[in-house]
Amino acid sequence: MNEKTMVRIVAGSLRGRRVYTVVHEGMRPTPQLVREALFSILGNAVPGRLFYDIFAGTGVVGLEAVSRGASGTRSVEKDGKLGAAIQKYATEFGVADKLQVLKADVYRWGERWIPPGNAPVNLFLSPPFPDLSERGDEFLTLVDQLLEKAPDESVLVIQAEDGFPLDRLPDLPAWDVRKYGRNLLLFRVKGEPVPAATTEETP
């Protein structure tokens, strides 16, 4: 069933602004608690960086990034109605110059994506339910592609849920895994060395 819901921007120049959206069963809006944790952990990696809101949905994560000082947001969303709504809110909130909606299939976009330069960026992926359950291989390929092409010091974040195949992530020890109820936030900094496997010493 479709359900109308309101999400609020938590902090920054747009703090308190509200975004209304109709959520259907395929969507997976980022809960406020998880959004607050995301930006708290990213911290100083947000201001001045380009932020990619991939599988943008409501668009509120990308708007939150702009609110917190990102140099700009690219909201990647294939649903034309959702994309138009994101653009409408960006205009209404006075940040249309900093937010660009890219109407595209995320998987095809990932294949073609070229970073805008050598400066680090933030990449946030919050795939809808069917993608996590039915397109796992494609999603993991997308993660590989983005990590390979992203400049060093870029941060890639996945919002997933219980049951996500963590063991299939590239270089799992390099990921910082945080859990919030059934939600997971998985952080990977491009270029950080993968921790060496530890072995117990025998006396």
For each residue, the residues with C-beta under 8 A, 3 or more apart:
1: 24 25
2: 22 23 24
3: 22 23
4: 20 21 22 23
5: 20 21 22 23 29
6: 18 19 20
7: 18 19 21 29 32 58 60
8: 16 17 18 19 32
9: 12 14 15 16 17 18 19 60 63 64 67
10: 15 32 35 36 39 64
11: 15 36 39 64 67 68
12: 9 15 64 66 67 68 69
13: 66 67 69
14: 9 17 63 64 66 67 93 95
15: 9 10 11 12 67
16: 8 9
17: 8 9 14 63 67 89 93
18: 6 7 8 9
19: 6 7 8 9 58 59 60 63 89
20: 4 5 6
21: 4 5 7 29 57 58 82 85
22: 2 3 4 5
23: 2 3 4 5 27 29 58
24: 1 2 27
25: 1 129
26: 128 129 130
27: 23 24 57 58 128 129
28: 57 126 127 128 129 159 161
29: 5 7 21 23 57 58 60
30: 34 35 38 60 61 126 159
31: 34 35 180 183
32: 7 8 10 35 36
33: 36 37 180 181
34: 30 31 37 38 159 180 183 185
35: 10 30 31 32 38 39 60 61 64
36: 10 11 32 33 39 40
37: 33 34 40 41 178 180 185
38: 30 34 35 41 42 61 124 157 159 185
39: 10 11 35 36 42 43 46 64 65 68
40: 36 37 43
41: 37 38 176 178 185 187
42: 38 39 45 46 122 155 157
43: 39 40 46
44: 47
45: 42 49 120 122 155
46: 39 42 43 49 51 65 68 69 70 122
47: 44 68 69 70
48: 69 70 71
49: 45 46 70 71 119 120 121 122
50: 70 71 72 73 74 116 119 121 122
51: 46 62 65 66 70 72 73 74 121 122 124
52: 73 74 76 121 122 123 124
53: 56 59 61 62 65 73 74 75 76 124
54: 76 106 109 110 123 124 125 126
55: 76 77 106 125 126 127 128 131
56: 53 59 61 62 75 76 77 82 83 86 101
57: 21 27 28 29 77 82 126 128
58: 7 19 21 23 27 29 61 82 85 86
59: 19 53 56 62 63 75 77 82 85 86 89 90 99 101
60: 7 9 19 29 30 35 63 64
61: 30 35 38 53 56 58 64 65 124 126
62: 51 53 56 59 65 66 73 74 75 86 99
63: 9 14 17 19 59 60 66 67 73 86 89 90 93 95 99
64: 9 10 11 12 14 35 39 60 61 67 68
65: 39 46 51 53 61 62 68 70 73 122 124
66: 12 13 14 51 62 63 69 70 72 73 90 95 98 99
67: 9 11 12 13 14 15 17 63 64 95
68: 11 12 39 46 47 64 65
69: 12 13 46 47 48 66
70: 46 47 48 49 50 51 65 66 73 98 122
71: 48 49 50 98
72: 50 51 66 98 99 100
73: 50 51 52 53 62 63 65 66 70 98 99 100
74: 50 51 52 53 62 100 102
75: 53 56 59 62 83 86 99 100 101 102
76: 52 53 54 55 56 102 104 106 109
77: 55 56 57 59 82 83 86 101 102 103 104
78: 83 103 104 105 106
79: 82 83
80: 83 84 103
81: 84 85
82: 21 56 57 58 59 77 79 85 86
83: 56 75 77 78 79 80 86 87 101 103
84: 80 81 87 88 101
85: 21 58 59 81 82 88 89
86: 56 58 59 62 63 75 77 82 83 89 90 99 101
87: 83 84 90 91 96 99 101
88: 84 85 91 92
89: 17 19 59 63 85 86 92 93
90: 59 63 66 86 87 93 95 96 98 99 101
91: 87 88 94 96
92: 88 89
93: 14 17 63 89 90
94: 91
95: 14 63 66 67 90 98 99
96: 87 90 91 99
97:
98: 66 70 71 72 73 90 95
99: 59 62 63 66 72 73 75 86 87 90 95 96
100: 72 73 74 75
101: 56 59 75 77 83 84 86 87 90
102: 74 75 76 77 109
103: 77 78 80 83
104: 76 77 78 108 109
105: 78 108 109
106: 54 55 76 78 109 110 127 142
107: 110 111 135 138 141 142
108: 104 105 111 112
109: 54 76 102 104 105 106 112 113
110: 54 106 107 113 142 145 146
111: 107 108 145
112: 108 109
113: 109 110 145 146 149
114: 149
115: 118 121 149 150 151 154
116: 50 119 121
117: 151
118: 115 151
119: 49 50 116 151
120: 45 49 150 151 152 153 154 155 190
121: 49 50 51 52 115 116 150 151 154
122: 42 45 46 49 50 51 52 65 70 154 155 157
123: 52 54 146 150 154 155 156 157
124: 38 51 52 53 54 61 65 157 159
125: 54 55 139 142 143 146 156 157 158 159
126: 28 30 54 55 57 61 158 159
127: 28 55 106 131 132 135 139 160
128: 26 27 28 55 57 131 132
129: 25 26 27 28 132 133
130: 26 133 134 135
131: 55 127 128 134 135 138 139
132: 127 128 129 135 136 139 160 161 163 164
133: 129 130 136
134: 130 131
135: 107 127 130 131 132 138 139
136: 132 133 139 140 165 168
137: 140 141
138: 107 131 135 141 142
139: 125 127 131 132 135 136 142 143
140: 136 137 143 144 165 168 169 170
141: 107 137 138 144 145
142: 106 107 110 125 138 139 145 146
143: 125 139 140 146 147 156 158 169 170
144: 140 141 147 148 170
145: 110 111 113 141 142 148 149
146: 110 113 123 125 142 143 149 150 156
147: 143 144 150 156 170 188 190
148: 144 145
149: 113 114 115 145 146
150: 115 120 121 123 146 147 154 156 190
151: 115 117 118 119 120 121 154 190
152: 120 190 191
153: 120 189 190 191
154: 115 120 121 122 123 150 151 189 190 191
155: 42 45 120 122 123 187 188 189 190
156: 123 125 143 146 147 150 187 188 190
157: 38 42 122 123 124 125 185 186 187 188
158: 125 126 143 164 184 185 186
159: 28 30 34 38 124 125 126 183 184 185 186
160: 127 132 164 183 184 186
161: 28 132 164 182 183 184
162: 182 184
163: 132
164: 132 158 160 161 184 186
165: 136 140 168 169
166: 169 172 175 177 186
167: 172
168: 136 140 165
169: 140 143 165 166 172 175 186 188
170: 140 143 144 147
171: 174 175 188 194
172: 166 167 169 175
173: 194 195 197
174: 171 188 189 192 193 194 195
175: 166 169 171 172 186 187 188
176: 41 186 187 188
177: 166 184 185 186 187
178: 37 41 184 185 186 187
179: 183 184
180: 31 33 34 37 183 184 185
181: 33
182: 161 162
183: 31 34 159 160 161 179 180
184: 158 159 160 161 162 164 177 178 179 180
185: 34 37 38 41 157 158 159 177 178 180
186: 157 158 159 160 164 166 169 175 176 177 178
187: 41 155 156 157 175 176 177 178
188: 147 155 156 157 169 171 174 175 176 192
189: 153 154 155 174 192
190: 120 147 150 151 152 153 154 155 156
191: 152 153 154
192: 174 188 189
193: 174
194: 171 173 174
195: 173 174
196:
197: 173
198:
199:
200:
201:
202:
203:
